[in-house]
Amino acid sequence: MRYKKTVLITGGAGFIGSHVVRLFVQKYPQYRIVNLDTLTYAGNLENLRDIEKAPNYTFIKGNIRDTAFLKDLFESYRFQGIIHLAAESHVDRSIENPMEFIETNVIGTVNLLNAARLAWRGQEGCRFYHVSTDEVYGSLGDEGLFTETTAYDPRSPYSASKAASDHFVRAYHHTYHLPVVLSNCSNNYGPNHFPEKLIPLIINNILHGKPLPIYGDGKYARDWLWVKDHASAIDVIFHKGKEGETYNIGGNNEWKNIDLVEKLCDIMDEKTGKPQGSSQKLITFVKDRPGHDRRYAIDASKLRDELGWTPSITFEEGFRMTIDWYLTHPDWIKNVTSGAYQQYYEKQYDNR
């Protein structure tokens, strides 16, 4: 079959990436979708089992740190589009091992930019879409929202590595006229989320009667975005976003961590038949994360006003669907929490 476009999606076996891959494979049969993932602890091909035999889908195991591999890959597939999600993303891990984040998030991104720049010389209709985070903006006070013009102020090795990669993407646009778009999103939640992040971690620990660790006083606030809404926003920005522009993606759902966990406990008690209040007894306040940002909140009005995107579901709906997914997929949780995850978190708790 002659495809209209070949699109590379990096990090497509991860949490957000797998939802983006599925959406593009199913929605655009006229596109050939190539999923590139190195399959670290957070990459799982089980996330894409339902589409692995789709005729317009190809998975390739490889690392964006490998420049020779990328050169061969671009020569073989002649991509017209790149959606770059591959990244080390957990703040705690970045504090423990910042070099991993620099090598993947910064150097890996520059490797991709160089491969695209060389492959797309004289070619029209190409697009490099870089997916980033609201953490690059730093921490807000009690009021206000991050906009696309908010000054960068990263506070962790993770957010610094993402900020650096954002700057390189913009620099390649201005210096080499590489056709780029960027987005910065708030915290995602939903199915297939590796349980080192707050919501799946709490669900998994409730199921096993383990402590529910809350950093500091628990009053750190985050905006929460349904992962399938994020995937739909990426679709819109990839196809309709203005070249060189940045778009913030948020769910308009700001919650303090402690309020979110208490809500999660109540719904889990309801769904598992436990007496109300049982799971809240597991809440354990632990030593705060170094350099912990107090509050994030996204202003996504540019995306709404210019491209017409808004979240499709309420937080309550998404929250309940997320819980239902984890309750009906215990084998998935068991598989991904063996090995690397378990060893890492046992080490963290031993140090507290």
C-alpha positions in Angstrom: 0.0 0.0 0.0 1.2 3.5 -0.8 0.8 5.6 2.4 0.0 9.3 2.4 2.5 9.9 5.2 5.0 8.0 7.3 5.0 9.2 10.9 7.6 8.3 13.6 6.3 8.3 17.2 9.1 8.0 19.7 8.4 6.5 23.1 5.3 4.9 21.7 5.3 1.9 24.1 5.1 4.2 27.1 2.1 5.6 28.9 1.2 8.6 26.8 2.9 7.3 23.7 0.9 4.1 23.5 -2.4 6.1 23.6 -1.0 8.4 20.8 0.1 5.4 18.7 -3.3 3.7 19.0 -5.2 6.9 18.1 -3.1 7.5 15.0 -3.0 3.9 13.8 -6.8 3.6 14.1 -7.8 7.1 13.0 -5.3 7.4 10.0 -5.2 4.1 8.1 -3.6 6.1 5.2 -0.6 6.8 7.5 2.2 4.4 8.2 2.9 4.7 11.9 6.4 3.7 13.1 6.7 3.3 16.9 10.3 3.6 18.2 10.9 2.7 21.8 13.9 1.4 23.7 11.6 -0.6 26.1 13.0 0.6 29.4 11.1 -0.3 32.6 8.2 2.1 31.6 7.8 0.9 28.0 5.5 -2.1 27.6 4.3 -3.6 24.3 1.4 -5.1 26.2 0.0 -1.5 26.0 -0.4 -2.0 22.2 -1.4 -5.6 21.9 -4.7 -4.7 20.3 -3.1 -3.0 17.4 0.1 -4.9 16.9 -1.1 -6.6 13.7 -2.6 -3.5 12.1 -1.3 -3.2 8.5 -0.2 0.4 9.0 1.7 -0.2 12.2 5.4 -1.0 12.7 7.3 -1.3 16.0 11.1 -0.8 16.1 13.2 -1.3 19.2 16.0 1.3 19.3 17.5 4.2 21.2 17.5 7.9 20.3 20.9 8.1 21.8 22.3 6.1 18.9 23.0 8.4 16.1 24.1 5.8 13.6 20.9 3.9 14.2 18.8 7.0 13.7 20.6 7.8 10.4 19.7 4.3 9.1 16.2 4.5 10.4 15.5 7.8 8.6 17.0 6.6 5.4 14.9 3.4 5.5 11.5 5.0 6.3 11.8 8.6 5.0 9.5 10.1 7.7 7.4 13.1 6.9 6.3 13.5 10.5 7.8 13.0 14.0 5.9 13.0 17.3 8.6 13.0 19.9 7.5 11.6 23.3 10.5 9.5 24.2 11.9 10.7 27.6 12.9 9.8 31.1 10.1 11.4 33.0 10.1 10.6 36.8 11.3 13.4 39.0 12.5 11.1 41.8 14.6 9.1 39.4 16.1 12.3 38.0 17.2 13.3 41.4 18.9 10.0 41.9 20.5 9.8 38.4 20.4 13.1 36.5 22.8 11.9 33.7 20.2 9.4 32.4 17.9 12.3 31.9 20.5 14.5 30.2 21.5 11.7 27.8 18.0 10.8 26.8 16.0 14.0 27.1 18.6 16.5 25.9 21.1 14.6 23.7 18.5 12.1 22.4 16.3 15.0 21.3 19.2 16.8 19.6 20.1 13.5 17.8 16.5 13.4 16.5 16.6 17.0 15.4 19.9 16.4 13.5 18.5 13.3 11.8 15.3 15.3 10.8 17.3 18.3 9.6 19.5 16.2 7.4 16.7 14.0 6.0 14.3 16.9 5.3 16.6 19.2 3.3 14.6 20.7 0.5 11.5 18.7 1.4 8.1 20.3 2.0 5.3 19.1 4.3 7.3 17.8 7.2 6.8 18.4 10.9 8.7 17.7 14.1 6.4 17.8 17.1 8.1 17.9 20.4 6.0 16.9 23.5 7.0 18.5 26.7 5.8 19.2 30.3 4.5 22.1 32.3 7.3 21.5 34.9 9.7 23.6 32.7 7.8 26.7 34.0 8.8 26.1 37.6 6.4 26.6 40.5 3.4 28.9 40.8 2.2 30.7 43.9 -1.4 30.4 45.2 -2.8 32.1 42.1 -2.1 32.3 38.4 -1.7 29.9 35.5 1.1 28.9 33.2 0.8 30.4 29.7 2.9 29.8 26.6 4.8 33.0 27.4 5.6 32.1 31.0 9.4 32.3 31.6 11.1 29.0 32.1 12.3 28.2 35.7 12.9 24.4 36.0 13.6 23.2 39.5 14.5 19.5 39.1 17.0 17.6 36.9 14.0 16.2 35.0 12.4 19.6 34.3 15.8 21.1 33.5 16.4 18.4 30.9 13.0 18.9 29.3 13.5 22.7 29.3 16.9 22.2 27.6 15.3 20.0 24.9 12.5 22.6 24.4 15.1 25.3 23.8 17.0 23.1 21.3 13.8 22.4 19.3 13.1 26.2 19.1 16.7 26.9 18.2 16.7 24.4 15.4 13.5 26.1 14.1 15.0 29.5 14.1 18.5 28.5 13.0 17.8 25.8 10.4 14.1 26.6 9.7 13.2 23.1 10.9 9.4 22.9 10.8 8.4 22.3 14.5 5.6 22.6 16.9 5.7 22.1 20.7 3.3 21.4 23.5 3.6 21.5 27.3 1.1 19.4 29.2 0.0 19.0 32.8 0.0 15.7 34.7 -1.6 12.9 32.8 -3.7 10.1 34.3 -5.5 7.0 32.8 -4.9 3.4 31.8 -1.5 1.8 31.4 0.3 4.3 33.6 3.4 2.8 35.2 2.8 2.7 39.0 5.6 5.0 40.1 3.4 8.0 39.5 0.9 9.2 42.1 -2.5 7.8 40.9 -1.5 4.3 39.9 0.9 4.0 42.8 -1.9 4.8 45.3 -4.3 2.4 43.5 -1.8 -0.4 43.6 -0.8 0.2 47.2 -4.5 0.3 48.3 -5.1 -3.0 46.6 -2.1 -4.5 48.6 -2.7 -2.8 51.9 0.5 -0.8 51.7 1.2 2.7 53.0 0.1 5.5 50.7 3.1 7.9 50.7 2.4 11.6 50.5 5.3 14.0 50.2 5.5 16.8 52.8 2.2 18.3 53.9 0.4 16.9 50.8 -0.7 20.4 49.7 1.2 20.4 46.5 -1.2 21.2 43.6 -1.3 19.8 40.1 -3.6 20.1 37.1 -4.7 16.6 35.8 -5.3 15.7 32.2 -7.0 12.5 30.9 -4.4 10.8 28.8 -6.8 10.1 25.9 -7.7 13.8 25.9 -3.9 14.5 25.7 -3.6 12.1 22.7 -6.5 13.9 20.9 -4.8 17.3 21.6 -1.6 16.0 20.1 -3.5 14.9 17.0 -5.0 18.4 16.6 -1.7 20.2 17.2 0.2 17.9 14.8 -2.2 18.5 12.0 -3.4 22.1 12.7 -0.8 23.8 14.9 1.0 26.8 13.5 4.7 26.1 12.7 7.0 27.3 15.4 4.3 27.7 18.0 3.9 26.3 21.5 0.5 25.1 22.9 -0.2 24.4 26.5 -2.5 21.3 27.2 -4.3 21.1 30.5 -7.4 19.4 31.9 -8.6 22.4 34.0 -8.6 20.0 37.0 -6.4 21.4 39.7 -6.1 19.2 42.9 -4.0 19.2 45.9 -2.2 15.9 46.3 -3.8 15.1 49.7 -7.3 15.9 48.4 -6.8 13.7 45.3 -5.5 10.8 47.4 -8.4 11.1 49.8 -10.9 11.1 46.9 -9.2 8.1 45.4 -9.4 6.3 48.7 -13.1 6.9 49.0 -13.8 5.6 45.4 -11.6 2.6 46.0 -13.4 1.7 49.2 -16.7 2.0 47.3 -15.6 -0.2 44.4 -13.9 -2.8 46.5 -16.6 -3.1 49.2 -14.5 -1.8 52.1 -16.0 0.3 54.8 -15.6 4.0 54.0 -12.4 5.5 55.5 -10.5 2.2 55.4 -8.0 3.2 52.7 -7.5 6.7 54.1 -6.0 5.0 57.2 -3.1 3.9 54.9 -2.1 7.5 54.2 1.5 8.1 55.3 3.3 11.5 55.1 6.9 11.0 54.1 10.0 13.3 53.9 9.5 15.8 51.1 11.1 15.5 47.7 14.1 17.9 47.3 13.2 21.0 45.4 9.5 20.1 45.3 7.5 22.5 43.2 4.4 23.8 45.1 1.8 24.3 42.4 1.3 23.8 38.6 -1.8 25.0 36.7 -2.2 25.3 33.0 -4.0 27.9 30.9 -5.0 26.0 27.8 -7.0 28.9 26.2 -4.7 29.3 23.2 -5.3 25.7 22.2 -9.0 26.1 22.7 -9.3 29.5 20.9 -7.0 28.8 18.0 -7.4 25.1 17.3 -10.8 24.3 19.0 -9.6 21.7 21.4 -11.2 21.1 24.8 -11.2 18.2 27.2 -13.9 15.6 26.4 -14.7 14.3 29.8 -14.9 15.5 33.4 -12.3 14.6 36.0 -14.8 12.5 37.9 -15.5 10.5 34.8 -11.9 10.0 33.9 -11.0 9.2 37.5 -13.5 6.5 37.8 -12.6 5.0 34.4 -9.0 4.9 35.5 -9.7 3.1 38.7 -12.0 0.6 36.8 -9.2 -0.1 34.4 -6.7 -0.9 37.1 -9.2 -3.0 39.0 -9.9 -5.1 35.9 -6.2 -5.4 34.8 -4.4 -6.9 37.9 -2.1 -9.0 35.7 -0.8 -5.9 34.0 0.0 -4.3 37.3 1.6 -7.5 38.6 3.8 -7.8 35.5 5.1 -4.2 35.4 5.6 -3.9 39.2 8.0 -6.9 39.3 11.7 -6.3 39.0 13.0 -2.8 38.5 10.0 -0.9 39.9 9.9 -3.0 43.1 13.6 -2.7 43.7 13.6 1.0 43.2 10.7 1.8 45.5 11.9 -0.6 48.2 15.2 1.4 48.2 13.3 4.7 48.4 11.3 3.6 51.4 14.3 2.2 53.1 15.9 5.6 53.0 13.0 7.4 54.5 
